[in-house]
Amino acid sequence: MSAPIRLIEVSKTFTGQRAPAIDRVNLEVAPNSFVALVGGSGSGKTTLLKCINRLVEPDAGRVEIEGRPASDGAAWALRRRIGYAFQNVGLFPHLTVGENIAITPRLLGWEQTEIAARVSELLALVNLPADYARRSPDALSGGERQRVGVARAIAARPSIVLMDEPFGALDPITREALGEAYRALHDKLGLTTVMVTHDVQEAVLLADRIVVIRKGRIVADDTPRTLLAGHPDAEVATLMAAPRRQAERVQALIDRERP
């Protein structure tokens, strides 16, 4: 089976910038895996993600989706095959929740009865009541809007989902709940997910594999368990030590309160 996503020597330099945003990146994402891209601001992780669905066009190298060059055909056609969820959701305020979820199926020419059934199915899947389909996005909480954003991303049954800081603007409790809910959906539906996050703890808890990016290049790529155990690159080791230190501090507080 071909890798759902494959990047081969992919580079991108934006106009007016001397250094490349991503620099000769090679990355292969296995079927049904959950990969987290982490790194500091300006590291290139979002640019890399957007090269996968051609929201950013690489200057060099090749992106393959399910064994075929991503550059084959129109970019809009590729994007209709790939789910995309991001931090600010981007729901259309003049459309109802149901109409927002139905955008891609409608563009693909689905029958209205099939669309209605899919909207109902997805609302249940993301744990929202069926009557939310008739609501305005403005009537929803931030967490509810993010659930709608996830539903919209998977509405046309894509096998690949890209997520760019999808839960970053939410409070910690809602963020954790939605992360766990999405991971359950990923497993249930057999998706292939690539998620950008600045939260290393989120990456450790949700992903099968963590890719650390610095100055447009991949500097570490392994399982959370392996990276938590240490890394020869000092910056990667410091980055991955953060969630372990947090856990140790919490455990110390718990131990201190015990009689």
Disulfide bonds with the S-S distance in Angstrom:
none
